[in-house]
């Protein structure tokens, strides 16, 4: 969805969405792949302890523990309320200086609103983003939004204007079920998809599903499965018709070849009679 190369090194990426839309899974997946590529990452967790994060991600096929053992991943888990904004910023600077990561993850930045006013949080994040850009460190944040989508003014009116790439994960409801969709709101300086894509959380991580468009628009969940079954039935029916027509064509061809053979026999018989008469 971000083209063949993804986003630029040293850019800032924001993932927003309501509760349960797999924001943490996305940022953990990013950290996991980064470490698999031999690069270093610091994961600042403001909601879960390190053990909880490792356990929960392992359930969806994202095993972060080997990266910690290899010294490629560092998880800093704490509650935002333990320190003020300036202390959080100081701690991040300290860990970045000591660990020298290629990227950092903050999960989620919306929790910082509990320890400072909106303008203070915005100022702190602005300084953090500038600091990381100067060092060429990629930053991936996520933030919780309300069902109405305004996230305590933090994302849509706050740092959304500061980040390079803004990704929205959201609920897609239909036919009495709740599915998940992903959409790229903006991505500076790079091509990106304008489609809402459905994704699933499996035992092997995040799976981005193919797009299926029906009469009412993009299909998700049961509607997508029903559509795929209908398409499969149509394909089977088409194949059956083609096979039937092929059999009929072969039958007609056999009959025609038989008629031609009989006509040749009659011709040869008449030709032989004529030779005898002459």
N, C-alpha and C positions, 0 to 999 in steps of 0.2 A: 504493500500500500504506500510505501515511501520510495518506490522505485527500486532499482537493483542494488543501490549502494547504501540505502538507509539514510540516517541524518549525519551531519558533519561532526567530526571530532571536535570537542570543545564547545558544542552547542548545549542549549538548555531545553529540556523536554518536560512538558507538564501533562500528566494524565489525570483527568477529573472524571467523577462519576458518583452515583448514589451508592448507598451501602449494599454490599453483596455483588458488585459488578466486576470483581476480580482485579481491582487496582493493585493490590499487594502482589498478586500472582504475576501480573505484568512486569512490575519492577524487579521482582525476584527472578523472573525469567531472563530479564535483561542482564542482571548481575551474574547469573549462572552462565549465560553464553559468553559474556565478557571474560570470565575466569577460564572457561574452556578454551578460549583463544589465547590464553597465557597472559592476560592483562590483570591489573589489580583494581579492586573496588572496595569502597567503604560503604556499608549499609547502615544508615541511621534509622533505627526503628523507634517510633514514638508511641506505638500502640501495643506491641507485643514484646515479650521477653525473647532473648535469643533462642532459648529452648522451644518456646511456642512457635516461633517463626520457622525454625528448622523442622520441627515436627509437622506443622501444617503444610509446608511446601513439599516435604517428602511424600505426603499423601497424594500429591498431584504430579509426581514424577520429577520434581525439582530438588535434587540432592545437593545442598550447599556445603555440607560438612567436609567433603574432600578438599574443597577450595580453601577452607579455613586451615586445614592441616598443612596444605602446601604453601600457606602464607600469601595467597592471592586475594583472599576475602577477609575483611574485618567487619564484624557486626557490633555496633554501638547501640545498645538498647537502654532507653531511659524514658522517664515521664517528662513531658514539657514543663510541668509545674515544679520540677525539682530545681530549675534554674531560671533566671531571667533571660530575656532575649539576648542581651549583650554577652552573657556568659555562654549561651548556646553558640553564638557566633564565634566566640573565642575558642571554645572547645572544638568546633569544626575546623577552624584554622590550625589548631594544634595537631589534630589527628591527620589532617591533609599534609602538613609539613613533615610529620614523622613517618607516615606510611607511603607518601608520594603515589597516590592512586592515579589510574587513568580515568576513573569515573567515580562519582558518588551517587548514592540513592538516599532520598529522604522520604520516609513513609510514616505519616502524611504531614504535609506542611500546614494543613488546616488546623491541626491540634495546637499550633503555636498561638492561635488567636486567644487561647485560654490564659496566656501569660502576658499579653500586651494588647494595646489598642490596635485597631486596624492599620492606622498610619505608621505605627511603630513596627508592626510585623512587615508591612510593605517596604519600609526603609531597610530593615534588617535583611530581607530577602534580596533587595536590590543590591546591597553591598556584597552579599554572598555570591550572587550571580556574577557581578563584576570581578570579584576576586578569582572565581573559578575560570572565567573567560581569559583573564590575563595569563593564568597558568596552563591554559589549554586543556582543562579537565572537563569532561562531559558530565552534566548534571541531569539527573532524572528525578523529578518530584511527582508525587501524587497528592490529590486533595479531594476531600469529601464534599459533595454537593448535596443540597436538599432535593427532594422530588421536583420542586419548582425550578431548580437549577441555578440558584444564586449564591450558594456556598458562603453565607455570611459576608458577602461582598468581597471575599478574598480572591477568587479566581477571575470572575468575569469583569470586575472593575479594578482588580488589583494587579497581581503579577502576570496575568494572561498577556498583558501588553509587553512584558519584559522578556518572555520566553521566546525561543525560536520556533519550537514545534508544540502545538497544542492538540492533544488526542482526547477524545471523549468516548468513554464507555458507558453504555446505558442499557436500561431494560427495554426489551421489545416484547410487547404483550399481544397475544392473539389466540383465538380458539381456546380460551380459558387456561392459558399457560404463560409462563414468564421465561423468556429467553434473553440472551445477551447479544448486544451489537456494539460495533466499534466504528468510529468515524473520525477522520482527521479534519479538524477545524481549520488549522493553518500550519504551514511549514515553510519558513522563509528560505528563499533561494534554492528550492528544489521542487521537482514535480511530485505530485501526490494524488492519490485516488480521491474521487469525490463521492464514493459509494459508501453506504452503510453496510458493513459486512457482519454476518453472524459468526460467533465463535463459541467454542465449547471448552470447558475445563475437563480434561480427561486424566487418566492415570499416567499419561505420558506428557503432560503439560498442556499448553494452549494449542488448540487446533482451529485454524481459520477455515471456515467452510466455504464451499463454492456458492456463487450467487445463483438463486433460482427466482426468476421473475414470473409471476402469474398474472391473471387478469386484474387483480387488485393491487399489484405492486410486488415488492420483495417478499418472498415467503420465508418463514422461519419455523423451527420446531416441527410440530406435527403436520402443519400445512406443507412444509418443505418435504417431509417424508412422504406425505400423501401424493404430492405432486410428482416426486421421483417414482413412486409406485405406478402412477398413471402413465408417466412417460415410459416406464419399463413395460407396462402392459401394451401400450401403443406400439412399442418397438417389437414386442413378441408377436402382436397381431400383424404388423407389417411384414415381419419375417415369414410368418405363416402364409400370408397371401402371396408373397414372392415365391415361396417354395411350391405352393399350389399351382401358380401360373407357370413356373418352371417345369413342373411335372406334366402339365397340360401341353406345353410347348414341345416337350420331348415326345409326348404321345402323338401329337400331330405330325411331328417330324418323322417319327417311325412309320406312321401310316402313309405319309407322302412318299418316303423312300421305298416302301413296299409297293405302292402303286406304280412308281417309276420303274422298279425292277420288273413288275408284271408286263408293263408296256414294252420294255426292251425285249422280253421273252416273246411277246406277240410279234414284235417287229422282226426279230430274228427268224421266227417261224415262217412269216410271210416271205421274207427275203429268201429263205431256203426253198420254199415252194416255187418262187419265181425262177430260181436257178435251175431247178429240175425241169420246168416247162421249156426253158430256152435251150 
